[in-house]
Amino acid sequence: MSRETNKSLFFGAISGLTLGWTAKSLASRRVGFLDKLRRIDQRIYEDGRVRAEKIQQIKQDVHKKI
């Protein structure tokens, strides 16, 4: 093989490795970001549920006293 062919193959391989690594890195960050959003959403839902239960308990206590 000629020297130019070797250079082309080398740079092609390096470019492919770099592109693959970048794509994998971005995909893993995206998954991590989506998981973080799901955890935040779940935490907000749980906090709302707990507050609703507390409000319901207060309503029951008030109703019993009346």
Protein Blocks (a to p, Z undefined) as FASTA:
>chain_A
ZZklmmmmmmmmmmmmmmmmmmmmmmmmmmmmmmmmmmmmmmmmmmmmmmmmmmmmmmmm
mmmmZZ
